[in-house]
Amino acid sequence: MLSHPRFRLLVLLTIGAVIPFFLLITEYQPFSSDVQGLIHQKPLTRDVVNDVFNKTLGFEKIFVINLPARTDHRDGIALAAAVSDMSLNWVDGVNGESVLDKVLPPGMAREHLNSGGIGSWRAHLNAILTVVQQNLSTALIFEDDVDWDVRIRSQLRDFAFTSQALIQPLFSDPSIYPDPTYPAPNGDLTMPPDMNFDCLPSVVAPSSSPYGDGWDVLWLGHCGARFPNTALDAWAAESKNIPKG
């Protein structure tokens, strides 16, 4: 993980074909109830949070990892990005068989990972290397089998407000954060109180990223993630933000 604030990534690792990667975004939709027009919906006021409506969803660049041989995946995501008015940059995928054993990090033994997993690891590092070489402050990394909802921008705006509530200081007292465990745990192992999306605390507005100023990596989950209990499974079944089927 990169800790320098100049290098911040939203990493969405995908496994499988089509990934409903907004599993962790709240089901509330206070900003829009109509799917029509959401692809090109533009805000009326200038605010850094509204950068989620640009062609790179509020990041400097969007990178897509794609094996050159998988032209079908490249065609598909290019068409989806065109429909969603998104600008993409391509990073070549890596065949895991071409990665030497001696370059694997400690604890990453080949017998514990398949070739696809090793290739995915190396390709993501190559994408991060590109971020460093281009001196980007933020980047969004997709794999080429990712899928997204037509309401991606309104969903990301909701996610941005939620992220800000977790990592931005309180507007009333910038020395205090709404989450008592941020930026460092205080030794109390009890769970912090839940925040209601409809009444998030008022925080200092971020200056550079709609998702807040202090993050390194934002993780929204992947297709291998599972809800921990049946109550959340039932919630997911009723959610309007989670693709079905």
C-alpha positions in Angstrom: 0.0 0.0 0.0 1.3 3.5 -0.9 1.2 5.8 2.1 2.2 9.0 0.4 -0.8 11.3 -0.1 0.3 11.9 -3.8 -0.4 8.2 -4.6 -3.9 7.2 -3.8 -5.8 4.5 -5.5 -9.3 3.1 -5.7 -8.6 -0.5 -6.3 -11.4 -2.8 -7.5 -10.0 -6.3 -7.9 -12.4 -8.6 -9.8 -12.6 -12.3 -10.0 -14.9 -13.9 -12.5 -16.9 -12.5 -15.4 -19.3 -9.7 -14.3 -18.8 -8.0 -11.0 -21.5 -6.1 -9.1 -18.9 -4.1 -7.3 -21.3 -1.7 -5.5 -22.2 -4.3 -2.9 -21.0 -2.0 -0.1 -22.7 1.2 -1.2 -25.7 2.2 0.9 -29.1 1.4 -0.4 -30.4 4.9 0.2 -30.9 7.0 -2.9 -31.6 10.5 -1.5 -30.2 12.3 -4.6 -32.1 10.6 -7.4 -34.9 8.2 -7.9 -35.1 8.3 -11.6 -32.6 6.2 -13.7 -33.3 8.2 -16.8 -30.7 10.8 -17.6 -28.3 9.7 -14.8 -25.5 8.9 -17.2 -25.0 12.5 -18.2 -26.6 14.2 -15.2 -24.6 17.4 -14.3 -24.6 19.2 -11.0 -25.7 22.8 -10.9 -23.1 24.0 -8.3 -19.3 23.8 -8.2 -18.2 21.5 -5.4 -15.3 19.0 -5.3 -17.8 16.2 -4.6 -19.3 16.9 -8.0 -16.1 15.8 -9.7 -17.7 12.3 -9.6 -19.7 13.5 -12.6 -16.6 14.0 -14.8 -15.3 11.5 -17.4 -13.0 9.8 -14.8 -15.5 9.7 -11.9 -13.5 12.1 -9.8 -10.1 10.5 -10.3 -7.2 11.8 -12.4 -7.3 8.7 -14.6 -9.1 5.4 -14.9 -6.9 2.4 -15.8 -8.2 -0.9 -17.1 -6.1 -4.1 -16.9 -6.6 -6.2 -20.0 -4.8 -9.1 -21.4 -4.0 -8.2 -25.1 -5.4 -11.5 -26.3 -8.8 -10.8 -24.7 -10.0 -8.4 -27.3 -13.6 -9.4 -26.4 -13.2 -8.0 -22.9 -11.6 -4.8 -24.3 -14.4 -4.4 -26.8 -17.0 -4.9 -24.1 -15.7 -2.5 -21.5 -14.9 0.1 -24.2 -18.5 0.1 -25.3 -19.8 0.3 -21.7 -17.4 3.2 -21.1 -18.7 5.0 -24.2 -22.3 4.6 -23.1 -21.3 5.9 -19.6 -19.2 8.8 -21.0 -16.0 7.5 -19.3 -12.4 8.0 -20.4 -10.2 4.9 -20.0 -6.5 4.1 -20.2 -5.2 0.6 -20.8 -2.7 -1.5 -18.9 -1.6 -4.8 -20.4 -2.5 -7.8 -18.3 0.2 -10.3 -17.3 0.3 -14.1 -17.8 1.2 -15.5 -14.5 3.5 -18.2 -16.1 5.8 -15.4 -17.2 6.4 -14.1 -13.7 9.6 -15.5 -12.2 9.4 -17.1 -8.8 12.2 -15.0 -7.4 10.2 -11.8 -7.9 7.3 -12.9 -5.8 7.0 -11.2 -2.4 7.7 -13.2 0.8 4.8 -15.5 1.6 3.5 -15.5 -1.9 4.5 -19.1 -2.9 3.4 -20.2 -6.3 2.0 -23.5 -4.9 -0.6 -21.4 -3.0 -1.7 -19.3 -6.0 -2.8 -20.1 -9.5 -1.3 -18.6 -12.5 -4.2 -16.2 -12.9 -3.8 -14.8 -9.4 -0.1 -14.2 -9.9 -0.6 -12.5 -13.2 -3.4 -10.3 -11.7 -1.0 -9.3 -8.8 1.7 -8.3 -11.3 -0.6 -6.4 -13.5 -2.0 -4.4 -10.6 1.5 -3.5 -9.6 2.2 -2.4 -13.1 -0.8 -0.2 -13.0 0.4 1.3 -9.7 3.8 1.8 -11.2 2.2 3.8 -14.0 0.5 6.0 -11.4 3.9 6.7 -9.7 5.6 7.3 -13.1 2.9 9.8 -14.2 2.9 11.4 -10.7 -0.9 11.1 -10.5 -2.6 12.0 -7.2 -5.5 9.6 -7.7 -6.4 6.7 -10.0 -9.2 4.2 -10.4 -8.2 0.7 -11.4 -10.6 -1.8 -13.1 -10.1 -5.2 -14.4 -11.6 -5.8 -17.8 -14.5 -7.9 -16.7 -15.9 -5.3 -14.3 -19.5 -4.1 -14.7 -21.2 -1.1 -13.3 -24.7 0.3 -12.8 -26.1 3.0 -15.1 -26.4 5.1 -11.9 -22.7 4.8 -11.2 -22.2 8.6 -10.7 -25.1 9.1 -8.3 -23.9 6.0 -6.4 -20.3 7.3 -6.3 -21.6 10.7 -5.0 -23.4 8.9 -2.2 -20.2 6.9 -1.5 -18.1 10.1 -1.5 -20.3 11.7 1.2 -19.9 8.5 3.2 -16.2 8.4 2.8 -15.9 12.0 3.8 -17.9 11.3 7.0 -15.3 8.7 7.9 -12.0 10.5 7.2 -12.7 14.2 7.2 -12.6 16.2 10.5 -15.7 17.7 12.0 -16.6 21.1 10.7 -17.4 22.3 14.2 -14.1 21.1 15.6 -11.4 20.1 13.0 -9.3 18.4 15.7 -12.0 15.7 16.0 -13.1 13.1 13.5 -16.6 11.5 13.5 -15.1 8.1 13.6 -13.3 7.8 17.0 -10.9 5.1 15.6 -9.6 7.4 12.8 -6.8 8.3 12.1 -5.5 5.9 14.8 -7.3 3.5 17.1 -7.6 4.7 20.6 -7.2 1.3 22.2 -10.9 0.8 22.8 -11.9 -2.4 21.0 -15.6 -1.6 21.1 -17.3 -1.0 17.8 -17.9 2.7 17.1 -21.5 3.8 16.7 -23.1 3.4 13.3 -23.7 6.4 11.1 -27.1 7.0 9.4 -26.6 8.0 5.8 -29.6 10.4 6.0 -28.0 12.4 8.7 -24.2 12.2 8.3 -22.1 14.6 10.4 -21.0 17.9 9.0 -17.4 17.7 8.1 -14.7 19.9 6.6 -15.1 19.9 2.8 -12.2 18.0 1.1 -9.9 20.1 -1.0 -8.6 17.7 -3.6 -10.7 14.5 -4.0 -14.5 14.1 -3.7 -13.8 11.0 -1.6 -11.8 12.9 1.1 -8.3 14.1 1.5 -6.7 11.4 3.7 -7.2 8.1 2.0 -4.6 5.8 0.5 -6.8 2.9 -0.9 -10.6 2.7 -1.1 -11.8 -0.8 -1.2 -15.4 -1.5 -2.4 -15.1 -5.3 -2.4 -15.2 -7.9 -5.2 -17.2 -10.9 -6.2 -15.5 -13.1 -3.6 -16.9 -11.0 -0.8 -19.8 -12.4 1.2 -22.2 -10.8 3.6 -21.6 -12.1 7.1 -25.1 -13.0 8.0 -28.5 -13.8 6.6 -30.0 -10.5 7.7 -27.7 -8.7 5.4 -28.4 -11.2 2.6 -32.1 -10.2 3.0 -31.1 -6.5 2.9 -29.1 -7.1 -0.3 -32.1 -8.8 -1.9 -34.2 -5.7 -1.4 -31.5 -3.2 -2.3 -32.0 -1.1 -5.4 -28.3 -0.6 -5.9 -27.2 -4.3 -6.2 -27.7 -6.0 -9.6 -29.7 -9.2 -9.5 -29.0 -12.4 -11.4 
